[in-house]
Amino acid sequence: MRRKSINWTKARIFVAFVLLFLCFPFLFLRIIQLQLLKKDELSRLASKQHQSVITFTPKRGTIYDVKGNNLAVSIDVDSVCARPPEVKNPSQTARKLAKILNLDKRPLIKKLKTKKSFVWVKRKVTPKQTVRIRDSGLKGIHFVKESRRFYPHSHSAAHLIGFVGIDSKGLEGIEAKYDATLSGNTTRLILGKDAFGREIITEVPIPRKSPENYNLYLTIDTNIQYVVEMELKRAVEGQGARKGMAVVMDPTSGKILAMANCPSFNPHRFWDYPPETWRNRVVTDIFEPGSIFKVFLASAVLEEKVAKRHDIFFCENGSYILSGRTIRDVKKYGWLSLEHIIKYSSNIGAAKVAQRMGREKFYRYMREFGFGRKTGIDLLGEAKGIVRPPKTWSEVALGNIAFGQGVAVTSIQLITAISAIANGGNLLRPYVVDRIVDSKGKVVRQSHPIITRRVLSKETAQVMTSILRSIVEEGGTGTRAALPHYEVAGKTGTAQKVDSLVGGYYEDRFISSFVGYVPSNQPRLVILVVIDEPQGIPYGGRVAGPVFKNIAERSLQYLNIPPTGATTVAKASAKKTAWRPPKRTVQKVVARGEPSGRMPDLRGLSMRTALNRVRALELAVTVSGTGRVVDQRPRPGIIVEKGDACFLSFRPDS
């Protein structure tokens, strides 16, 4: 019996040893897992069990305009907190705090009765509220300094600058785009926990190292921004419109000098406004540009030498059936040159020009001008617009796109594309942040003009500028945008709004626009004005043209840009002529120059022969009818000058 017992004991020991030996590798691997692989994770869990950390709002960098005026600054304010164990009478304390801070008393009582060592009462209170609380002498109520964002100009440039939340994190605009750059050092309060999980203050607030905050200098000029906002608001309210947008850009650099949306909002109380009001529609919203798009068609046609400036197209006397669809003009035009198609904004003429250009080439230039792709502006939420591939275009679609239907763009795309014509053919990347500097004023990043690509030759851009000047001259669609002491180049746009619910277009809802640059010979400013759903007569020249004029005039004076000469509209208004064309026609009046010659007798000549002779004199011709010349103005023998109006009446051979 004894020997058997000894053997059994040895067997058990042996088995235990074997089991331990076999388990040892697993224990070793577990030790490696806990001590090495999961070390950081377990440390964080342990810290959470023994500590809690309260982070305080960091102080953000300042945002300035181009001249150093404050646009967004951070100021120190008091936040109210409580140490519940120190509060003697939670109900009475909560009642007094609720009255001073406009809070609900019941949740506050619950906070003050908690077992926690630290609770927030209200963050970032006003100085008056701080004084009243201090004077109340409430036990257990304390103050912590935090940073609060302040916008000195309130509503001004609100969509561009954006705003921050209660934790000082950028939520919209520049504040959000450059949040990491503007954010500064944070402060934290470490609270220890005892064995029962109750919080105890073990440290005073200490700074925690984080990347240095930087200051931003924008390209925006506060004075021009103010002018743009005032004029835009006056137009939107005066026209009973839904909303409006306006942008001012330096065409030689891509700098945005002003960017406005109407209606605006107050970034100090952004929560009082619906979220859609915060959106910077200049970069986020797309719309059909209407007749402004004819500018890019004409530019492409001239660049590709598909047609010349004075080549003529028959505009069907105001009604043109294309693949079963009718395209109409506001006025009945007969033969018009390419220049006059743009000047008088003929939809029929544009459709015929596009047919000659062809889908593929037109599409290529649309893309070259930046439509259907983002400009790359340093703002959040930029849309790329809508440009369908040419293989999907029907004949009707090609005609519609020629005058800005069936394509959607953003305001920033539109002004960037026009700037390419103004500066001689280079498409630039627009930007709003000029430079980033550190707390000592050292520049850490400087923005420079970036040429995306060359779109047009300098020669084509100059011809287009000349054509766009004619639009603000008498007879053009943009005379209300003319300036008395500066030459203006520009284009009007009037587009029916798309009915996205049932398809097609609204009969009574329009987007009216005007874009132009001044002085036209050496452009300093490109200005775009877009008015959404104006009431009454919706034409872009009538609605948006005067806004352009007021912005341009006041901005040029502010920038001390010397006058370049009176516009031809101003000269024409003082000039008296012996003959004026009938009301149904249009005429072109330009600055008086050297005599071009005497008006020949064109009566009895064919249309081709008559137009060739008039073209040689460089007259602005309007025709009526077909066949041979039966009447003409001016009369034969009259001395004419380049640009003078000429009316020819034709009748078929009998």
C-alpha positions as CSV (number, residue, x, y, z in Angstrom):
1,M,0.0,0.0,0.0
2,R,2.8,2.4,0.9
3,R,4.8,1.9,-2.3
4,K,1.7,2.4,-4.4
5,S,1.0,5.7,-2.6
6,I,4.5,7.0,-3.3
7,N,4.2,6.1,-7.0
8,W,0.9,7.9,-7.3
9,T,2.3,11.0,-5.7
10,K,5.2,11.0,-8.1
11,A,2.9,10.6,-11.0
12,R,0.8,13.6,-10.0
13,I,4.0,15.7,-9.6
14,F,5.2,14.6,-13.0
15,V,1.8,15.5,-14.6
16,A,1.8,18.9,-12.9
17,F,5.3,19.6,-14.1
18,V,4.4,18.6,-17.7
19,L,1.3,20.8,-17.6
20,L,3.2,23.7,-16.3
21,F,5.9,23.2,-18.8
22,L,3.4,23.1,-21.6
23,C,1.6,26.3,-20.3
24,F,4.8,28.3,-19.9
25,P,5.0,29.3,-23.6
26,F,1.5,30.5,-23.5
27,L,2.2,32.5,-20.3
28,F,5.3,33.9,-21.9
29,L,3.4,35.0,-25.0
30,R,0.7,36.6,-22.8
31,I,3.3,38.5,-20.9
32,I,4.7,39.8,-24.2
33,Q,1.2,40.8,-25.3
34,L,0.4,42.7,-22.1
35,Q,3.8,44.3,-21.5
36,L,4.8,45.2,-25.1
37,L,2.0,44.9,-27.6
38,K,-0.8,46.4,-25.5
39,K,1.2,48.6,-23.3
40,D,-0.1,51.9,-24.6
41,E,-3.7,50.8,-24.7
42,L,-3.6,49.4,-21.2
43,S,-1.9,52.5,-19.9
44,R,-4.7,54.7,-21.3
45,L,-7.3,52.5,-19.7
46,A,-5.5,52.8,-16.4
47,S,-5.3,56.5,-16.7
48,K,-9.0,56.7,-17.4
49,Q,-9.7,54.7,-14.2
50,H,-7.4,57.0,-12.1
51,Q,-7.6,60.3,-13.9
52,S,-10.0,62.5,-15.9
53,V,-8.8,65.5,-18.0
54,I,-10.7,68.6,-18.8
55,T,-9.4,70.5,-21.8
56,F,-9.8,74.3,-22.1
57,T,-10.4,76.3,-25.3
58,P,-7.1,77.2,-27.1
59,K,-6.4,80.7,-28.2
60,R,-6.5,80.9,-32.0
61,G,-4.5,83.0,-34.4
62,T,-5.8,86.3,-35.8
63,I,-7.3,86.7,-39.3
64,Y,-6.4,90.0,-41.0
65,D,-7.4,91.6,-44.2
66,V,-4.7,92.6,-46.8
67,K,-3.9,95.8,-45.0
68,G,-3.7,94.3,-41.5
69,N,-7.3,95.2,-40.3
70,N,-8.7,92.6,-37.8
71,L,-11.3,90.3,-39.3
72,A,-11.3,87.6,-36.5
73,V,-9.5,87.8,-33.2
74,S,-9.5,85.8,-29.9
75,I,-10.1,87.5,-26.6
76,D,-10.0,86.2,-23.1
77,V,-13.3,85.6,-21.4
78,D,-14.5,83.9,-18.2
79,S,-16.1,80.5,-18.1
80,V,-18.1,79.6,-15.0
81,C,-17.4,76.3,-13.3
82,A,-18.3,74.8,-9.9
83,R,-16.7,72.4,-7.3
84,P,-19.9,70.7,-6.0
85,P,-18.3,69.6,-2.7
86,E,-17.8,73.3,-1.8
87,V,-21.3,74.4,-2.7
88,K,-23.2,74.8,0.6
89,N,-26.7,75.3,-0.7
90,P,-27.1,73.9,-4.2
91,S,-30.8,75.0,-4.7
92,Q,-30.2,78.6,-3.7
93,T,-26.9,78.8,-5.7
94,A,-28.6,77.3,-8.8
95,R,-31.4,79.8,-8.5
96,K,-29.1,82.8,-8.4
97,L,-26.9,81.5,-11.2
98,A,-29.9,80.6,-13.4
99,K,-31.2,84.2,-13.1
100,I,-27.8,85.8,-14.0
101,L,-26.9,83.4,-16.8
102,N,-30.4,82.8,-18.2
103,L,-30.3,79.1,-17.6
104,D,-32.8,76.5,-16.6
105,K,-32.6,76.0,-12.8
106,R,-33.5,72.3,-12.6
107,P,-30.5,70.9,-14.6
108,L,-28.2,73.3,-12.7
109,I,-29.3,72.0,-9.3
110,K,-28.6,68.5,-10.5
111,K,-25.1,69.5,-11.6
112,L,-24.4,71.1,-8.3
113,K,-25.5,68.1,-6.3
114,T,-23.3,65.7,-8.2
115,K,-20.4,63.9,-6.5
116,K,-18.0,65.1,-9.1
117,S,-15.2,67.5,-8.1
118,F,-15.6,69.7,-11.2
119,V,-18.6,70.7,-13.4
120,W,-19.1,73.4,-16.0
121,V,-21.9,75.9,-15.3
122,K,-21.6,78.0,-18.4
123,R,-18.7,78.7,-20.7
124,K,-17.7,82.0,-22.1
125,V,-20.0,84.4,-20.3
126,T,-20.1,88.2,-20.7
127,P,-18.1,90.6,-18.5
128,K,-21.4,91.9,-16.9
129,Q,-22.4,88.3,-15.9
130,T,-18.9,87.7,-14.4
131,V,-19.2,90.8,-12.3
132,R,-22.7,89.9,-11.0
133,I,-21.6,86.4,-10.1
134,R,-18.5,87.7,-8.3
135,D,-20.7,90.2,-6.4
136,S,-23.0,87.4,-5.3
137,G,-20.2,85.7,-3.4
138,L,-21.4,82.2,-4.1
139,K,-19.4,79.4,-2.5
140,G,-17.9,76.7,-4.7
141,I,-18.4,78.8,-7.9
142,H,-15.2,79.6,-9.8
143,F,-14.0,81.1,-13.1
144,V,-11.6,79.8,-15.7
145,K,-10.1,82.0,-18.4
146,E,-10.9,80.7,-21.9
147,S,-10.6,82.2,-25.4
148,R,-13.6,83.4,-27.4
149,R,-13.6,84.4,-31.0
150,F,-14.6,87.9,-31.9
151,Y,-15.5,89.3,-35.3
152,P,-15.0,93.1,-35.3
153,H,-17.0,93.6,-38.6
154,S,-19.8,91.2,-37.5
155,H,-21.8,90.3,-40.7
156,S,-19.1,91.5,-43.1
157,A,-17.4,88.7,-45.0
158,A,-19.1,86.2,-42.7
159,H,-19.4,83.5,-45.4
160,L,-15.8,83.8,-46.3
161,I,-14.3,84.0,-42.7
162,G,-16.8,81.5,-41.2
163,F,-17.0,80.9,-37.4
164,V,-16.0,78.5,-34.6
165,G,-17.9,76.4,-32.1
166,I,-17.9,76.5,-28.3
167,D,-14.7,74.5,-28.3
168,S,-13.0,77.0,-30.6
169,K,-12.9,74.6,-33.5
170,G,-13.5,76.1,-36.9
171,L,-16.8,75.1,-38.4
172,E,-17.2,77.1,-41.6
173,G,-15.1,79.2,-44.0
174,I,-11.5,80.2,-43.4
175,E,-11.9,79.2,-39.8
176,A,-12.6,75.6,-40.8
177,K,-10.2,75.4,-43.8
178,Y,-7.3,76.6,-41.8
179,D,-8.3,75.3,-38.4
180,A,-5.1,73.4,-37.8
181,T,-3.1,76.5,-38.7
182,L,-5.1,78.9,-36.5
183,S,-5.4,76.6,-33.4
184,G,-3.1,77.4,-30.6
185,N,-1.8,75.9,-27.3
186,T,-4.4,74.1,-25.1
187,T,-4.8,74.1,-21.4
188,R,-5.9,71.1,-19.4
189,L,-7.1,70.4,-15.8
190,I,-6.1,66.9,-14.5
191,L,-8.5,65.4,-11.9
192,G,-7.5,62.4,-10.0
193,K,-9.9,59.7,-8.8
194,D,-10.0,57.8,-5.5
195,A,-10.7,54.1,-5.0
196,F,-14.4,54.8,-5.3
197,G,-14.0,56.7,-8.6
198,R,-14.7,60.1,-7.0
199,E,-12.8,63.0,-8.7
200,I,-10.2,64.9,-6.7
201,I,-8.2,67.9,-8.0
202,T,-4.6,66.8,-8.0
203,E,-3.1,69.5,-10.3
204,V,-3.8,73.1,-11.2
205,P,-4.4,73.9,-14.8
206,I,-1.2,73.3,-16.8
207,P,-0.3,74.1,-20.4
208,R,0.2,71.2,-22.8
209,K,2.5,71.7,-25.7
210,S,0.9,71.7,-29.1
211,P,1.9,73.2,-32.5
212,E,2.2,77.0,-32.5
213,N,-0.8,79.0,-33.8
214,Y,-0.3,81.2,-36.8
215,N,-2.0,84.3,-38.1
216,L,-3.5,84.7,-41.5
217,Y,-3.4,87.7,-43.8
218,L,-6.2,87.5,-46.5
219,T,-6.3,89.1,-49.9
220,I,-9.6,90.7,-49.0
221,D,-9.6,94.5,-48.7
222,T,-12.1,95.5,-46.1
223,N,-13.0,98.8,-47.8
224,I,-13.8,97.1,-51.1
225,Q,-15.7,94.3,-49.2
226,Y,-17.8,96.9,-47.6
227,V,-18.7,98.6,-50.9
228,V,-19.6,95.2,-52.5
229,E,-21.8,94.2,-49.6
230,M,-23.7,97.5,-49.4
231,E,-24.3,97.6,-53.2
232,L,-25.3,93.9,-53.3
233,K,-27.7,94.2,-50.4
234,R,-29.3,97.4,-51.9
235,A,-29.8,95.6,-55.2
236,V,-31.2,92.4,-53.7
237,E,-33.7,94.3,-51.4
238,G,-34.5,96.8,-54.1
239,Q,-35.3,94.1,-56.7
240,G,-37.1,91.9,-54.2
241,A,-34.7,89.1,-55.1
242,R,-34.1,85.8,-53.2
243,K,-30.4,86.3,-52.8
244,G,-27.3,87.6,-54.5
245,M,-23.6,87.0,-54.9
246,A,-20.7,89.3,-55.9
247,V,-17.0,88.8,-56.3
248,V,-14.1,91.2,-57.0
249,M,-10.8,89.7,-58.3
250,D,-7.4,91.0,-59.4
251,P,-7.1,89.4,-62.9
252,T,-3.3,89.7,-62.9
253,S,-2.7,87.6,-59.7
254,G,-5.9,85.7,-58.9
255,K,-6.3,87.5,-55.6
256,I,-9.9,87.8,-54.3
257,L,-10.4,91.4,-53.1
258,A,-14.0,90.9,-52.0
259,M,-16.5,88.1,-51.8
260,A,-20.1,88.7,-50.7
261,N,-23.3,86.8,-50.2
262,C,-26.7,88.3,-49.5
263,P,-28.4,87.7,-47.1
264,S,-25.6,87.4,-44.6
265,F,-25.5,86.2,-41.0
266,N,-23.9,87.2,-37.7
267,P,-21.0,84.7,-36.9
268,H,-21.3,85.6,-33.2
269,R,-24.8,84.1,-33.1
270,F,-24.6,81.7,-36.1
271,W,-27.0,79.3,-34.4
272,D,-29.8,81.8,-34.9
273,Y,-29.7,81.3,-38.6
274,P,-30.6,78.2,-40.7
275,P,-27.5,76.1,-41.7
276,E,-28.1,76.9,-45.4
277,T,-27.5,80.6,-44.7
278,W,-23.9,79.8,-43.6
279,R,-23.0,78.4,-47.0
280,N,-20.5,80.4,-49.2
281,R,-22.6,80.2,-52.3
282,V,-19.9,81.8,-54.4
283,V,-18.0,78.5,-54.3
284,T,-20.7,76.0,-53.5
285,D,-23.7,76.8,-55.6
286,I,-24.1,76.1,-59.3
287,F,-26.4,77.8,-61.8
288,E,-26.8,78.2,-65.5
289,P,-24.9,81.3,-66.6
290,G,-27.1,82.3,-69.5
291,S,-25.7,84.7,-72.1
292,I,-22.4,85.3,-70.3
293,F,-21.4,81.9,-71.7
294,K,-21.4,83.4,-75.2
295,V,-18.1,85.1,-74.3
296,F,-16.3,81.8,-74.1
297,L,-17.9,80.5,-77.3
298,A,-16.7,83.6,-79.2
299,S,-13.2,83.3,-77.6
300,A,-12.9,79.7,-78.7
301,V,-14.2,80.5,-82.2
302,L,-11.7,83.4,-82.6
303,E,-8.8,81.3,-81.2
304,E,-9.5,78.4,-83.5
305,K,-10.0,80.8,-86.4
306,V,-13.4,79.1,-87.1
307,A,-14.8,82.6,-87.7
308,K,-13.5,86.2,-87.7
309,R,-14.8,89.1,-85.8
310,H,-16.8,90.6,-88.7
311,D,-18.0,87.3,-90.2
312,I,-21.8,87.4,-90.5
313,F,-24.5,84.9,-89.5
314,F,-28.2,85.1,-90.4
315,C,-30.2,85.3,-87.2
316,E,-33.6,84.3,-88.7
317,N,-35.4,87.5,-87.7
318,G,-35.8,86.3,-84.1
319,S,-37.1,82.7,-84.5
320,Y,-35.1,79.7,-85.4
321,I,-36.3,76.1,-85.5
322,L,-33.5,73.6,-84.6
323,S,-34.3,69.9,-84.6
324,G,-37.9,70.6,-83.8
325,R,-37.1,73.1,-81.0
326,T,-37.6,76.9,-81.4
327,I,-34.8,79.2,-80.3
328,R,-35.8,82.9,-80.0
329,D,-34.2,86.2,-79.6
330,V,-35.5,89.2,-77.6
331,K,-35.4,91.3,-80.8
332,K,-35.7,90.3,-84.4
333,Y,-32.2,90.4,-86.0
334,G,-31.3,89.6,-89.6
335,W,-27.7,89.3,-90.5
336,L,-25.3,90.0,-87.6
337,S,-21.5,89.8,-87.4
338,L,-19.9,87.6,-84.7
339,E,-19.1,90.8,-82.7
340,H,-22.8,92.0,-82.9
341,I,-24.0,88.5,-81.9
342,I,-22.2,89.1,-78.6
343,K,-23.1,92.8,-78.4
344,Y,-26.8,92.3,-78.9
345,S,-26.7,88.9,-77.2
346,S,-28.4,86.9,-80.0
347,N,-29.2,83.3,-78.9
348,I,-29.9,82.3,-82.5
349,G,-26.5,83.8,-83.6
350,A,-24.7,82.0,-80.8
351,A,-26.4,78.7,-81.7
352,K,-25.2,79.0,-85.4
353,V,-21.7,80.0,-84.3
354,A,-21.6,76.9,-82.1
355,Q,-22.7,74.7,-85.0
356,R,-19.8,76.0,-87.0
357,M,-17.5,75.4,-84.1
358,G,-18.5,71.8,-83.4
359,R,-19.1,69.9,-80.2
360,E,-15.6,68.6,-79.6
361,K,-13.8,71.9,-80.0
362,F,-16.3,73.8,-78.0
363,Y,-16.2,71.2,-75.2
364,R,-12.4,71.4,-75.1
365,Y,-12.4,75.1,-74.6
366,M,-15.1,74.9,-72.0
367,R,-12.8,72.6,-70.0
368,E,-9.8,74.8,-70.7
369,F,-11.6,77.8,-69.2
370,G,-12.2,75.7,-66.1
371,F,-15.8,74.7,-66.4
372,G,-16.6,71.3,-65.1
373,R,-13.6,71.3,-62.7
374,K,-12.7,73.0,-59.5
375,T,-10.7,76.2,-59.6
376,G,-8.6,75.1,-56.6
377,I,-9.5,78.1,-54.5
378,D,-8.4,77.7,-50.8
379,L,-11.9,77.4,-49.5
380,L,-14.0,74.5,-48.4
381,G,-17.0,73.0,-50.3
382,E,-16.1,74.1,-53.9
383,A,-18.4,72.6,-56.5
384,K,-17.1,71.7,-59.9
385,G,-20.2,72.5,-61.9
386,I,-21.8,70.4,-64.6
387,V,-20.5,70.0,-68.1
388,R,-21.7,66.9,-69.9
389,P,-19.4,65.1,-72.4
390,P,-20.0,66.1,-76.0
391,K,-21.0,62.7,-77.1
392,T,-24.3,63.2,-75.2
393,W,-25.1,66.5,-76.9
394,S,-27.9,66.7,-79.4
395,E,-28.1,69.5,-82.0
396,V,-30.5,71.3,-79.7
397,A,-28.2,70.8,-76.7
398,L,-25.2,72.3,-78.6
399,G,-27.3,75.3,-79.5
400,N,-28.5,75.7,-75.9
401,I,-25.1,75.4,-74.4
402,A,-23.9,78.1,-76.7
403,F,-26.1,80.6,-74.8
404,G,-25.6,79.2,-71.4
405,Q,-28.4,76.6,-71.0
406,G,-27.6,73.0,-70.2
407,V,-24.4,73.8,-68.4
408,A,-23.9,74.7,-64.7
409,V,-21.1,76.8,-63.2
410,T,-20.1,78.5,-60.0
411,S,-19.5,82.2,-59.5
412,I,-15.8,81.6,-58.8
413,Q,-15.5,79.6,-62.0
414,L,-17.1,82.4,-64.0
415,I,-15.0,85.2,-62.7
416,T,-11.8,83.2,-63.0
417,A,-12.6,82.4,-66.6
418,I,-13.4,86.0,-67.5
419,S,-10.1,87.0,-65.7
420,A,-8.3,84.8,-68.2
421,I,-9.5,87.1,-71.0
422,A,-8.8,90.3,-69.0
423,N,-5.2,89.4,-68.3
424,G,-4.3,88.3,-71.9
425,G,-5.2,84.6,-71.9
426,N,-3.8,83.0,-68.7
427,L,-6.1,81.0,-66.4
428,L,-5.1,81.7,-62.8
429,R,-5.8,79.9,-59.6
430,P,-7.9,82.2,-57.4
431,Y,-6.9,82.4,-53.7
432,V,-7.9,84.3,-50.5
433,V,-5.0,83.7,-48.1
434,D,-2.1,86.0,-49.0
435,R,0.3,84.8,-46.3
436,I,0.7,83.0,-43.0
437,V,2.9,84.5,-40.2
438,D,4.0,83.3,-36.8
439,S,3.6,85.1,-33.5
440,K,6.8,87.1,-34.2
441,G,5.6,88.3,-37.6
442,K,7.8,85.9,-39.6
443,V,6.2,84.8,-42.8
444,V,6.0,81.0,-42.9
445,R,4.1,80.7,-46.1
446,Q,3.6,83.3,-48.9
447,S,1.1,82.8,-51.7
448,H,2.0,83.6,-55.2
449,P,0.0,83.8,-58.5
450,I,-0.3,80.4,-60.1
451,I,-1.0,80.1,-63.8
452,T,-3.0,77.0,-64.4
453,R,-2.7,77.1,-68.2
454,R,-2.8,79.4,-71.2
455,V,-6.3,79.4,-72.7
456,L,-6.1,82.1,-75.3
457,S,-3.4,83.9,-77.3
458,K,-2.8,87.5,-76.3
459,E,-4.2,88.6,-79.7
460,T,-7.5,86.8,-79.2
461,A,-7.9,88.2,-75.7
462,Q,-7.4,91.7,-77.1
463,V,-10.0,91.2,-79.8
464,M,-12.5,89.8,-77.2
465,T,-11.8,92.9,-74.9
466,S,-12.7,95.1,-77.9
467,I,-15.9,93.1,-78.4
468,L,-16.8,93.2,-74.7
469,R,-16.3,97.0,-74.7
470,S,-19.0,97.3,-77.3
471,I,-21.5,95.7,-75.0
472,V,-21.6,98.7,-72.7
473,E,-21.8,101.1,-75.6
474,E,-25.0,102.4,-76.9
475,G,-27.1,99.7,-78.5
476,G,-25.4,97.0,-76.4
477,T,-27.1,95.1,-73.6
478,G,-24.9,96.5,-70.8
479,T,-25.1,100.3,-71.1
480,R,-26.2,100.6,-67.5
481,A,-22.8,99.3,-66.5
482,A,-20.8,102.0,-68.3
483,L,-18.6,104.4,-66.3
484,P,-18.2,108.0,-67.2
485,H,-14.4,108.1,-66.8
486,Y,-13.3,104.5,-67.4
487,E,-13.5,102.1,-70.3
488,V,-15.5,99.0,-69.3
489,A,-15.5,95.5,-70.9
490,G,-18.3,93.2,-69.8
491,K,-21.2,90.9,-70.6
492,T,-24.7,90.5,-69.4
493,G,-26.5,87.3,-68.5
494,T,-30.2,86.4,-68.1
495,A,-30.9,82.8,-67.5
496,Q,-34.2,81.0,-66.7
497,K,-34.0,78.9,-63.6
498,V,-34.2,75.2,-63.9
499,D,-37.3,73.6,-62.3
500,S,-35.7,70.6,-60.7
501,L,-39.0,69.0,-59.6
502,V,-40.9,68.7,-62.9
503,G,-38.0,69.4,-65.3
504,G,-37.7,72.2,-67.8
505,Y,-37.5,75.9,-66.9
506,Y,-39.6,78.3,-64.8
507,E,-41.4,80.9,-66.9
508,D,-41.0,83.6,-64.2
509,R,-37.8,82.9,-62.3
510,F,-34.5,84.2,-63.6
511,I,-30.9,84.6,-62.6
512,S,-29.6,88.0,-63.7
513,S,-25.9,88.7,-63.9
514,F,-23.2,91.0,-65.2
515,V,-19.4,90.4,-65.3
516,G,-16.8,92.9,-66.5
517,Y,-13.4,94.4,-66.0
518,V,-12.0,97.9,-65.6
519,P,-10.1,99.7,-67.0
520,S,-10.5,97.5,-70.1
521,N,-7.1,98.4,-71.6
522,Q,-5.2,97.5,-68.3
523,P,-7.6,95.7,-66.1
524,R,-7.2,96.1,-62.3
525,L,-10.6,94.7,-61.2
526,V,-12.8,92.0,-62.5
527,I,-16.3,92.2,-60.9
528,L,-19.1,89.6,-61.1
529,V,-22.6,90.3,-59.8
530,V,-25.3,87.6,-59.7
531,I,-28.9,88.4,-58.6
532,D,-31.2,85.4,-58.0
533,E,-34.9,85.8,-58.8
534,P,-35.3,89.5,-59.2
535,Q,-38.8,90.7,-59.5
536,G,-39.9,92.7,-62.5
537,I,-37.8,93.0,-65.6
538,P,-35.1,90.4,-65.2
539,Y,-32.5,91.4,-67.8
540,G,-28.9,91.2,-66.5
541,G,-27.9,94.5,-67.9
542,R,-30.8,96.2,-66.1
543,V,-30.6,94.3,-62.8
544,A,-26.9,93.5,-62.3
545,G,-25.3,96.2,-64.5
546,P,-25.9,99.1,-62.2
547,V,-24.5,97.1,-59.2
548,F,-21.3,96.5,-61.2
549,K,-21.1,100.2,-62.1
550,N,-21.4,101.3,-58.5
551,I,-18.9,98.8,-57.2
552,A,-16.4,99.6,-59.9
553,E,-16.7,103.3,-59.6
554,R,-16.2,103.4,-55.8
555,S,-13.5,100.8,-55.9
556,L,-11.5,102.6,-58.6
557,Q,-11.7,105.8,-56.7
558,Y,-10.6,104.1,-53.5
559,L,-7.6,102.5,-55.3
560,N,-6.7,105.9,-56.8
561,I,-6.7,104.4,-60.3
562,P,-6.6,107.3,-62.8
563,P,-9.4,107.7,-65.3
564,T,-8.9,106.2,-68.8
565,G,-11.3,108.4,-70.7
566,A,-15.1,108.8,-71.0
567,T,-17.1,105.9,-72.2
568,T,-18.7,106.0,-75.6
569,V,-22.1,106.0,-74.0
570,A,-21.3,109.3,-72.2
571,K,-20.0,110.8,-75.5
572,A,-23.0,109.5,-77.4
573,S,-25.4,111.1,-75.1
574,A,-23.9,114.5,-75.8
575,K,-23.6,114.0,-79.5
576,K,-26.5,114.9,-81.8
577,T,-26.9,113.2,-85.1
578,A,-29.1,114.0,-88.0
579,W,-30.4,110.5,-88.3
580,R,-31.3,107.6,-85.9
581,P,-32.3,104.1,-86.9
582,P,-35.9,102.9,-86.3
583,K,-36.7,101.6,-82.8
584,R,-36.7,98.0,-84.0
585,T,-33.0,98.3,-84.9
586,V,-29.9,98.8,-82.8
587,Q,-26.9,100.9,-83.5
588,K,-23.3,101.1,-82.3
589,V,-21.7,104.4,-81.4
590,V,-18.0,104.7,-80.6
591,A,-15.6,107.5,-79.9
592,R,-15.3,109.8,-82.9
593,G,-12.1,109.1,-84.9
594,E,-10.8,109.9,-88.3
595,P,-13.3,109.9,-91.2
596,S,-13.6,106.4,-92.7
597,G,-14.9,107.8,-96.0
598,R,-18.2,108.6,-97.7
599,M,-21.2,106.4,-97.7
600,P,-21.5,104.6,-101.0
601,D,-24.7,104.2,-102.9
602,L,-25.7,100.6,-102.2
603,R,-29.2,100.6,-103.7
604,G,-29.8,97.7,-106.1
605,L,-26.7,95.7,-104.9
606,S,-27.0,92.1,-103.7
607,M,-26.6,91.4,-100.0
608,R,-23.1,89.9,-100.3
609,T,-21.8,92.9,-102.3
610,A,-23.4,95.5,-100.1
611,L,-22.1,93.9,-96.9
612,N,-18.6,93.6,-98.3
613,R,-18.6,97.4,-99.1
614,V,-19.9,98.3,-95.6
615,R,-17.4,96.0,-93.9
616,A,-14.6,97.8,-95.7
617,L,-15.8,101.0,-94.0
618,E,-15.9,99.1,-90.6
619,L,-19.5,100.2,-89.9
620,A,-21.9,98.6,-87.4
621,V,-24.5,97.3,-89.8
622,T,-28.1,96.1,-89.2
623,V,-30.1,94.5,-92.0
624,S,-33.7,93.9,-92.6
625,G,-35.1,91.5,-95.2
626,T,-33.3,89.6,-98.0
627,G,-32.6,90.1,-101.7
628,R,-31.2,93.5,-102.9
629,V,-30.8,96.9,-101.2
630,V,-33.9,99.1,-101.5
631,D,-33.1,101.6,-98.7
632,Q,-30.0,102.7,-96.7
633,R,-29.0,104.9,-93.8
634,P,-26.8,106.9,-93.9
635,R,-27.7,108.3,-97.3
636,P,-25.1,108.1,-100.1
637,G,-22.4,110.7,-99.9
638,I,-22.6,111.2,-96.1
639,I,-19.2,111.2,-94.4
640,V,-19.0,108.2,-92.1
641,E,-16.5,107.0,-89.4
642,K,-15.5,103.6,-88.1
643,G,-18.2,102.2,-85.9
644,D,-21.0,104.4,-87.2
645,A,-24.4,102.7,-87.4
646,C,-25.6,101.6,-90.8
647,F,-29.1,100.3,-91.6
648,L,-29.8,98.4,-94.8
649,S,-33.2,97.3,-96.1
650,F,-33.4,94.4,-98.6
651,R,-36.2,93.2,-100.8
652,P,-36.3,90.0,-102.9
653,D,-36.0,90.4,-106.7
654,S,-39.3,90.7,-108.4
